[in-house]
Amino acid sequence: MSLHFILYAASDYYQLDDLLTPEEKNVRNQIRKIMVEDVAPIMVEYWEKAEFPHHITPKFGALGFAGGPIEGYGCKMIPATACAVAYAEIGRVDPSIGSSLIVHSCLTTLLIAQHGSDEQKQKFIVKKGAPGLTVTKIENKVALRIVQNRDVIFDNVFVPDEDKLPYLTSFQGFVKAWITLLACETVALGRELLGGNGILTDFLVAKAFCDMEPIYSYEDTYEINCLITGREITGIASFKHPAMEKLSRL
Ligand SMILES: Cc1cc2nc3c(=O)[nH]c(=O)nc-3n(C[C@H](O)[C@H](O)[C@H](O)COP(=O)(O)OP(=O)(O)OC[C@H]3O[C@@H](n4cnc5c(N)ncnc54)[C@H](O)[C@@H]3O)c2cc1C
């Protein structure tokens, strides 16, 4: 089975494609083309040498994709559903590229777009070389190896009021327990089906098996998502963090 075939044979048993508009399909297909033609042939090589293929970044830039659903500030404003199917398409082929783009487009720029002041949206908030800020590369990872993770250490860092996001007052929890657990079970089953071949990166399932591990951690583990959901439903926190204690009725 060729790599080309594996990557195009995305099953759509629920015919979700029928629910997409032509514009949404167009965004998904443009992303799919980059992922299949430019990323898939090199992703194992870059995964093994733990480097990011910077030469593919302009391809996403040319689509105006990095700004996601943000309007203005040089962003193209891609509708939310089109973004979601595009992110799914990227993650389907390579979760390292998926994590990098989603952290950039959703965790950082979208957070500033939604919760920042007009002045903040014109500039980057965290500057390299700021006093007290140390950033070191995390080496020796067995998963998401294309992502260039850093340890970020803040030592006596002073954040002026004008650099705080004024409209961000809380973090909201999401129910992700079922999705992350099922994803782990799915890659484990794929790994089992392939037997000895399942440990070769050529067959991709070993890579998916490893890449799922940090996703399971950074989306929060099954236990943590259940605890958060339980607190939301009952109002009672079964885990006690000092900062959370005032939310608990215990
Ligand atoms: C690739 C990657 C990228 C990341 N990127 C970011 C980022 O951009 N920004 C950021 O802020 N963080 C980031 N993180 C950190 C991530 O948010 C944490 O790894 C995650 O929240 C888990 O925390 P932890 O690793 O300290 O594990 P811990 O919280 O120490 O958990 C270890 C284990 O203990 C269990 N556990 C913990 N507390 C309880 C409890 N009260 N009751 C029962 N069981 C419990 C957990 O389920 C887990 O199995 C990243 C992590 C990874 C792996």
The ligand as an SDF file (V2000), in Angstrom:
LIG
                    3D

 53 58  0  0  0  0  0  0  0  0999 V2000
    3.8320   18.6730   23.8800 C   0  0  0  0  0  0  0  0  0  0  0  0
    3.3260   19.4990   25.0280 C   0  0  0  0  0  0  0  0  0  0  0  0
    3.0850   20.8350   24.8300 C   0  0  0  0  0  0  0  0  0  0  0  0
    2.6220   21.6190   25.8720 C   0  0  0  0  0  0  0  0  0  0  0  0
    2.3740   22.9330   25.6380 N   0  0  0  0  0  0  0  0  0  0  0  0
    1.9550   23.7180   26.6360 C   0  0  0  0  0  0  0  0  0  0  0  0
    1.6990   25.1140   26.4300 C   0  0  0  0  0  0  0  0  0  0  0  0
    1.8320   25.6220   25.3090 O   0  0  0  0  0  0  0  0  0  0  0  0
    1.3130   25.8730   27.4730 N   0  0  0  0  0  0  0  0  0  0  0  0
    1.1360   25.3410   28.7180 C   0  0  0  0  0  0  0  0  0  0  0  0
    0.7610   26.0500   29.6410 O   0  0  0  0  0  0  0  0  0  0  0  0
    1.3690   24.0160   28.9450 N   0  0  0  0  0  0  0  0  0  0  0  0
    1.7650   23.2010   27.9510 C   0  0  0  0  0  0  0  0  0  0  0  0
    2.0010   21.8720   28.1920 N   0  0  0  0  0  0  0  0  0  0  0  0
    1.8750   21.3690   29.5540 C   0  0  0  0  0  0  0  0  0  0  0  0
    0.5720   20.6360   29.7700 C   0  0  0  0  0  0  0  0  0  0  0  0
   -0.4670   21.5380   29.9500 O   0  0  0  0  0  0  0  0  0  0  0  0
    0.7740   19.7040   30.9750 C   0  0  0  0  0  0  0  0  0  0  0  0
    1.6950   18.7030   30.5950 O   0  0  0  0  0  0  0  0  0  0  0  0
   -0.5420   19.0650   31.3850 C   0  0  0  0  0  0  0  0  0  0  0  0
   -1.4340   20.0260   31.9230 O   0  0  0  0  0  0  0  0  0  0  0  0
   -0.3170   17.9670   32.4210 C   0  0  0  0  0  0  0  0  0  0  0  0
    0.3710   18.4790   33.5180 O   0  0  0  0  0  0  0  0  0  0  0  0
    1.6660   17.7290   34.0650 P   0  0  0  0  0  0  0  0  0  0  0  0
    2.5300   17.2990   32.9270 O   0  0  0  0  0  0  0  0  0  0  0  0
    2.2500   18.5990   35.1360 O   0  0  0  0  0  0  0  0  0  0  0  0
    1.1070   16.3790   34.7290 O   0  0  0  0  0  0  0  0  0  0  0  0
    0.4980   16.2150   36.1970 P   0  0  0  0  0  0  0  0  0  0  0  0
   -0.5490   17.2660   36.4390 O   0  0  0  0  0  0  0  0  0  0  0  0
    1.6180   16.0750   37.1770 O   0  0  0  0  0  0  0  0  0  0  0  0
   -0.2370   14.8110   36.0220 O   0  0  0  0  0  0  0  0  0  0  0  0
    0.4720   13.5450   36.0580 C   0  0  0  0  0  0  0  0  0  0  0  0
   -0.5530   12.4350   36.2260 C   0  0  0  0  0  0  0  0  0  0  0  0
   -1.2620   12.5970   37.4640 O   0  0  0  0  0  0  0  0  0  0  0  0
   -2.6700   12.6550   37.2310 C   0  0  0  0  0  0  0  0  0  0  0  0
   -3.2500   13.6830   38.1250 N   0  0  0  0  0  0  0  0  0  0  0  0
   -2.8000   14.9680   38.2930 C   0  0  0  0  0  0  0  0  0  0  0  0
   -3.5780   15.6040   39.2200 N   0  0  0  0  0  0  0  0  0  0  0  0
   -4.5040   14.6920   39.6340 C   0  0  0  0  0  0  0  0  0  0  0  0
   -5.5830   14.7430   40.5690 C   0  0  0  0  0  0  0  0  0  0  0  0
   -5.8560   15.8460   41.2920 N   0  0  0  0  0  0  0  0  0  0  0  0
   -6.3490   13.6410   40.7110 N   0  0  0  0  0  0  0  0  0  0  0  0
   -6.0910   12.5100   39.9900 C   0  0  0  0  0  0  0  0  0  0  0  0
   -5.0820   12.4040   39.1150 N   0  0  0  0  0  0  0  0  0  0  0  0
   -4.3070   13.4680   38.9310 C   0  0  0  0  0  0  0  0  0  0  0  0
   -2.8360   13.0250   35.7480 C   0  0  0  0  0  0  0  0  0  0  0  0
   -4.0250   12.4920   35.2030 O   0  0  0  0  0  0  0  0  0  0  0  0
   -1.6020   12.3790   35.1180 C   0  0  0  0  0  0  0  0  0  0  0  0
   -1.8680   11.0420   34.7950 O   0  0  0  0  0  0  0  0  0  0  0  0
    2.4240   21.0470   27.1620 C   0  0  0  0  0  0  0  0  0  0  0  0
    2.6570   19.6840   27.3560 C   0  0  0  0  0  0  0  0  0  0  0  0
    3.1000   18.9200   26.3160 C   0  0  0  0  0  0  0  0  0  0  0  0
    3.3460   17.4460   26.5730 C   0  0  0  0  0  0  0  0  0  0  0  0
  1  2  1  0
  2  3  1  0
  2 52  2  0
  3  4  2  0
  4  5  1  0
  4 50  1  0
  5  6  2  0
  6  7  1  0
  6 13  1  0
  7  8  2  0
  7  9  1  0
  9 10  1  0
 10 11  2  0
 10 12  1  0
 12 13  2  0
 13 14  1  0
 14 15  1  0
 14 50  1  0
 15 16  1  0
 16 17  1  0
 16 18  1  0
 18 19  1  0
 18 20  1  0
 20 21  1  0
 20 22  1  0
 22 23  1  0
 23 24  1  0
 24 25  2  0
 24 26  1  0
 24 27  1  0
 27 28  1  0
 28 29  2  0
 28 30  1  0
 28 31  1  0
 31 32  1  0
 32 33  1  0
 33 34  1  0
 33 48  1  0
 34 35  1  0
 35 36  1  0
 35 46  1  0
 36 37  1  0
 36 45  1  0
 37 38  2  0
 38 39  1  0
 39 40  1  0
 39 45  2  0
 40 41  1  0
 40 42  2  0
 42 43  1  0
 43 44  2  0
 44 45  1  0
 46 47  1  0
 46 48  1  0
 48 49  1  0
 50 51  2  0
 51 52  1  0
 52 53  1  0
M  END
$$$$
